[in-house]
Amino acid sequence: MQTTERLTTYYVNSEAQSTQEHKLKVRAVLEDAGFTPAENYDLTRDEGHHTFSNYNEEIPIQQNERFTATYKGPTPVS
């Protein structure tokens, strides 16, 4: 008998991501969505507009939850 893990789909900057985990570290949410290095970005949960400041914090991931990654790193000057 096969057991299938339930995939949870969530969004970072409107791009779909998926996980089988119930919780992910803030760093993993950013990096899995291609935002590297994670320290150059803030991650905000769209509902409630909560910004996570600890990249090692584990956060619960809900189905269809939406996050926004905002660049905060150095901006090159020409």
C-alpha positions as CSV (number, residue, x, y, z in Angstrom):
1,M,0.0,0.0,0.0
2,Q,1.5,3.3,-1.0
3,T,1.2,6.4,1.2
4,T,1.5,9.8,-0.4
5,E,2.7,12.8,1.4
6,R,0.4,15.8,1.1
7,L,1.9,18.6,-0.8
8,T,1.2,22.1,0.5
9,T,1.3,24.8,-2.1
10,Y,2.2,28.3,-1.0
11,Y,3.3,31.4,-2.9
12,V,6.3,33.8,-2.7
13,N,5.9,36.9,-4.9
14,S,3.0,35.2,-6.7
15,E,5.2,32.2,-7.7
16,A,4.0,28.8,-6.6
17,Q,6.2,26.7,-4.3
18,S,5.4,23.4,-2.6
19,T,6.5,21.4,0.4
20,Q,5.7,18.3,2.2
21,E,6.8,19.9,5.5
22,H,4.4,21.5,7.9
23,K,6.9,24.1,9.0
24,L,9.8,25.7,7.1
25,K,12.6,28.0,8.2
26,V,12.3,31.6,6.9
27,R,15.7,31.0,5.1
28,A,14.3,27.9,3.3
29,V,11.2,29.8,2.1
30,L,13.4,32.5,0.6
31,E,16.1,30.2,-0.8
32,D,13.7,27.7,-2.2
33,A,12.0,30.5,-4.1
34,G,15.3,31.6,-5.5
35,F,16.0,34.6,-3.2
36,T,19.6,34.3,-2.4
37,P,21.4,35.1,-0.3
38,A,18.5,35.1,2.0
39,E,20.0,37.9,4.2
40,N,19.4,40.3,1.3
41,Y,15.6,39.9,1.6
42,D,12.8,40.4,4.1
43,L,10.0,37.8,4.1
44,T,6.6,39.1,4.9
45,R,3.4,37.0,5.4
46,D,0.8,38.8,3.2
47,E,-2.1,38.1,5.6
48,G,-1.4,40.3,8.6
49,H,1.7,41.9,7.0
50,H,4.1,40.2,9.5
51,T,7.8,40.5,8.6
52,F,10.0,37.8,9.9
53,S,13.4,39.0,11.2
54,N,15.0,35.7,12.2
55,Y,16.0,33.6,9.2
56,N,16.2,30.5,11.4
57,E,12.7,30.8,12.7
58,E,10.4,27.9,11.7
59,I,7.1,29.1,10.5
60,P,3.9,27.0,9.8
61,I,3.1,26.8,6.1
62,Q,-0.6,26.8,5.2
63,Q,-2.2,25.7,1.9
64,N,-2.3,28.7,-0.6
65,E,-0.5,31.0,1.9
66,R,1.1,34.1,0.3
67,F,4.4,35.7,1.2
68,T,6.3,38.6,-0.2
69,A,10.1,38.7,-0.5
70,T,11.5,42.3,-0.6
71,Y,15.1,43.1,-1.5
72,K,17.0,45.0,1.2
73,G,20.5,44.4,0.1
74,P,23.0,46.8,-1.2
75,T,22.1,48.6,-4.4
76,P,24.9,49.1,-6.9
77,V,25.7,52.6,-7.9
78,S,27.1,53.4,-11.3
